[in-house]
Amino acid sequence: MTDKKGIYIHIPFCVKKCNYCSFNSYENMFKYEDEYTDALIKQIKNSNDGAIDTIYIGGGTPSAIKEENIAKILGGVFSHFDVKKDAEITIEVNPGTVNKEKIKSYKQNGINRISIGSQDFSGEGLKTLGRIHTADDIYTAFEIAYETGINNVSLDLMYAFFGQTVENLKKSLKKIISLNPEHISTYALSIEEGTPFFESVKNKKYSPLSDETYSTMYETICTMLKGAGYKHYEISNFAKEGYHSRHNTLYWKCNEYFGFGAGASGYINNERFKMTSDILSYINNPLLKEETDLLNEKDKMSEFVILGLRMTDGIDKNEFCKRFETDIYDVFKDELDKHINITKMIHDKNGRIYLDKKAYFVSNIIFSDFI
C-alpha cells in the first residue's frame, strides 16, 4: 500500500434524475442541502486525518447546490486534513446548473479540475438521455472554466444509447475534439434496474443496440481520440500527456480513499465500506455505514489485478511483488496462463502484464477469472 490517499465526497442532489441514472441521487430535495452539508462536515471531522493527494466531489449534481456549501465542505476538509499543495481537486458539474459565479467560487476554494457531464452534443440525444442541459450549455460551461483559470477540464461522453448511430457518435466526437479538453471519459449505456431506461426496455419501448454496434462505436472512439492526440490510458478514459485523472488512478491502483456522504464508498485500513444511502438517515447519523467488507490478502490481490488490468499500461509485476511479498504467478498462474497462452487476451512483456486491445470489449469476462 502506498501512502497516497484520496477523498470522495458525494453530493446526492439533482434537479432531475437522468433516464439512465442508478446513482444515489434525489430530485428536488434542496431544502435539505444545508443540513446535509453540516452532516458531511461532521463525518469529515470524525474521520482519521492525514495527507491527501486527491479530492473528488461527485454526485448527483454537485453544481446544483449553492456554491457557499461547496466552499463550506472544502473548508471542513482543509481544516481536518493535510491537503497537499499539488493535490488534484475535482468537481463534477452539469452544464445546466453551473455559471460563472459558481466556477469562480470553486476556483477560489481550491478546485483545480472540472468534470463536465456533457454526455452528447445533439439535442435529440440529450433529450433521450433525460439531460436538463443543451449543447450550447456545454460550450458555455467549458469557456467559463478556462476564463476563470481552471485549466484542467474533462468532458464525459455517453455512447450506445437508444437511437444513437455511429455517425451521430462521430459528430459528437468531432465537437469534443474541437474543444480540445485535457481529458475525456467515455461511458457505454448500461441498463440498470430502477431506472426509466430499464422500464423502457422491459416495456419494449427501446431495444439495446447490438454488440456489433457497441463494438464499432468503441473502436470509433478509440481511433478518433488517438488520432487527436489523446492517450488511451484506461479502458474508458483518454487524456493529454500529464492529464490523466489522478483520483481515478488512485482507485485503479487500490490505494486508500475516504468516502464522505450518503451512499459514498471508501477504502481505509483494508476495509471497503459504504455509508448509509438514505439522505435523511445520513443527515440524522452521518457516521452510519450500511456495508462493510474487511478484505483478506487474496481479496486485495484479486482487486489489484482486476483494477490494474483496466489501465492500458497494466500491472507492474515488481509492484505486485513488493506490495504482496509474492510473485504474481504464484497466485494467479492458471488464470494468467489461460489468457496469455490460450485466449491471447493478456500479454506479459517488459515487466508488465496488460490486456490486449481486442480484450477491452470483453474485459469483464476476463476479470471474472481473477475473483
N, C-alpha and C positions, 0 to 999 in steps of 0.2 A: 504494500500500500504506500503510495506517495503521500507527501504532506499537502498536496493540493486539495483544496476544499471549495465547494460552491454552495450557493443558496438558491433555492427555487421558492418564489412567492406566488401563491395562487390568488387571483382576483376573479371571483366567480360571477360577477355581474355582467349582464348583457342587455342591450336594447331589445334584441330579438335573437332567438336561437336559430342557427342556420339549419337547413334541411338535412345535412349530413352529420351534425354535431352530436357526439356522445360524451363530450367532456362534462365535467361537473360545473354546470353554469345555470344561472337563473335569470329569467326575463323580468324586467321592471320591478326589481326589489331594492331599488336605490335608497329607499327610506332607511335601510339597514347599513348603508355603507360606512357611516361614522362609527357605529357600534362595531362593525366588522374590522375597521381599521384599528380600533382600540384593542380588540381581541388578538389581532395579528401581532401588535406590539407586545402584548402580554406573553404570547407564545415565544416571540423572539427573545425577550428578556429572561425567560425561564429556560433557555437552551444553554448548552455549553458555549463558551466563547472560543476565540482562536483566530488565526489568519484566514482570510477569504480571498480567493483568486477570481471568482466569477459570481455574478448575481443575475438572475433571470426572473423577470416579472411577467407571468403568463396568465392565461385565463381560459374561458371567459374573455372579457374585453377590458384589459387594464385601462385603456384610454377612455372608457365610458364613465369612469368615476372622476371625481374632482381632482385636479392636479395637486391641490393642497393635501389631499390624503396620500397621494403617491409620495409627496415630499415628507410627510409625517412618518410614513412607513420606512422610507430610506433613512430618515433621521434616527429611527429606532435601531436600524441595522448598523449604521455608522457609530452609534454611541455604545453598542454592545460588542461589536466585532472589530477586529483589526483588518479593515478592508485595505488590501494592497494598493499602492498608488497607481499601478498599471492594471488594476482589475478591469475586466470586461463586464460592463453593466448594461444589460439589455432590457428593453420593454417592448412588448407586443402592442401594436396599435391597429385599430380598424380605421381605414381611411374615412369612414363616415362619422367618426366620433372624435376626431383629432383636429386641432387647429394650432395656429402659431403660438398662442399664449401657453397652451399645454406643452408643446415641444420645447419652448423656451424655458419653461419651469423644469422640465425633465433634465435639460442640459445643466441648468444652474444647480440641480441637486445631485449631480454626479453621473447621470446616464450618458453613456457614450456610444451606444449602439441601439438602433431601432429596427424591429422586425415588422414589416408592413404586411398585413393579411390581404394581399391583393387578390389571389386565387384565380382570377380570369380577367381578361380585358374586353370581353364582349358583353353588351347589355343583356343579351339573351342568356348567356352562360351565367352571369351574376344572378339573374332572376331565378334560373333553375336551381342554383345553389342556395338561394334564400338569403343572399347578402344584402345589407342595407345601403351599400355604397355604389357609386358609379365608377366607370373607368377614369373619368375626369378627377374624381376624388383621389384616386391613386396617384396621379401625376402631381396634384396639389400637395398631398402629404409628403411625397418624395422631395419636391422642391423645397418645402418648408424645412425639412430635416437638414438639408445642406445649408440653407440660408441661416439656420440657427447655429451652425457649426458642428453638427453631428455628421461625421464623415465616414461612418460605417453603417451602411443600410443593407438590410436583407429583404428580399421580396419572396412571398410564397406563391406557388403555382399549383393548382389542382388539375388533374387530368383523368381521363377515362370515366367522366361522369356522363349522365344521360344526355343524349343529343349532341355531344361533342364529336367532331370529326378530326381526323389528322390535320386537315387543312386549317380548321379553327384553332387547333393547338399551335400550329406553326405561326399563325398570325399573332397569338398571344406571346409566343416565344420571341418573335421579332420585336415586339413592343418592349418586352422586358430587356432584351439585349440593347435596344436603343437607349434605354435609361442608364445602362451601364452600372448597375449596383455592385457593391462589393461581394455580395453573397446571394445565392438563390436556393431556396428549399422547394422540392417538388413532392407532391403527395398524390398518390392514386386514390380514387374514391374507394372507401371501404364502407360496405353496407352494415351498419351496426344496429342491433336490436334497440328499440325505444326511440328511434329517430323517424321523422317523416318519410325519409327515403326508404326505410325498412318497410313501412306500411305501404308505400307506393309499389314496391316490388312484390310484396305479399298480395296486393290487390290487382297486380298485373298492369298497373298504370305505366310502369317503366320496366325495362329489361336491362340487366347489366351488360356492358359491352363484352364482346368475345375476348378470350385470352389472346387471340391473334392480334386484335386491335390494340389491346392493352400493351402487348409486347412491341408492336410497331410504334406506339406513342412513346414508350420508354426509350426505345432506340433513337427516335427522333429527338427527344430531349437531350440525350447524351451526346449525339452527333452535333446538334446545333450549338449547345453550350460549350463543348470542347472547341468547336470552330471559332467561337467568340472569345476564346482565351481563358475559360474557366476550368479550374482543376476539379475533376470529379473525385472528391476526397472521401465520400461516404455514399452508400447506396442511393440515398435520396438528396444529397447535398452537393453543391458546387460553389466554388469560391475563387476569387482572385488570389494571387500569391500573398500569403500573410494574413488573409481574412477569413480563415475557417472559423467556425463557431467554437470558441474555447470552452464555453459552458457545455455544449452538447458533447464535445470531445471528452470532457471530464466524465460524462455518463458512460461513453463507449469504452473508456479505459478503466471503468469500475472504480473510480475514485469516489471519495465521500462527498455528500452534499446534504444540507438541511432542507427539509420541506416544511414551509410555513403556509398555513391557510387551509380552508375547508377542502378536503379531498386531496391535499398535496401529499406527494410521496417523498421519502427521503431515504438515505442510506448512511448510517452512522454506527461505528463500533460493531461492524458485522451484522447489523440489523437493518433489514428493509422494513419500512413502516409506511402506513397511510393514515393521515389524520381523518377524523370523522368528516363525512362528506356533507351532511346536512348543515346548511348555513346557520340555522338558528341554534342547533346543538353546538356548533363550533363557537358561536358568539357566547353561549352560556358557559362552555368549557373548552377553551382553545388548546388544552393540553391532552384532550381525549383522542386516543388512537382507535381506529376501527380494524386495523390489520397490523400484525407484526410477524416477521419471519426472521428468525435467527439463522444465518447461513453457516453451514459447516464448510470444511475445506474443499470438499468435492463440489458443493454448490458454487463456491466462489470461483473454482477453476472453470466450471461449465459456463458461468456468466462471462468470465474473462474471454473465453474462446468465442462464444456466440456474439457478444458485443464487439469484440475485436475484429471479427471477420466482416462486420458491417463496414469497416473502413477499408478503402481500396488499398492502403498500404499493409493492411492485415495485422498480424501478430508478430512481435519481435520475440523469437524463441528464447533469447537471453533474458529478456524482461520477464517472461513466464517463469523461467528457471530461478531467477533472482527473487521473484515475488513468492513463489510456492516451494522453493528449495527442492525441485524435482524437474526432470526433463518432461516436456510436453508429451513425448511419445510413450513415456512410462505410464501415462494416464489415459491417453486417447489414441493408442496405436491402431486399434481396429478401425476406429472411425476415420482417422487420417489415411490409413492405407486404402480404405474403400474409396474415398473421394479423390485421393491423389492418383491411385493406380488403376481404378476401375471406372468410376464416373468421369474422371479427369476434370472435376469441378473445383478442385483445390490444388494450388501449387506450393511447393516448398523450395524457395530459391533465395540465395544471398542472406540467409539467416532469418527469413521471414516466411510466414505461412499466410496465404491470401487466396481469396476467391478468384476464379476465372471470370472474366466479364460476362460470359454467357450464363453464369450461375446467378447473377443478380436477380433475374426474373423468378428464379425458383429457390431463392436463398432460404426461405423459411423451412422448406423440406430438408435442406442440408443441416440447418441449425438444430432441427429436432433430434438429429442423431447424437448431439453432444449434450443433451439434457440428462 
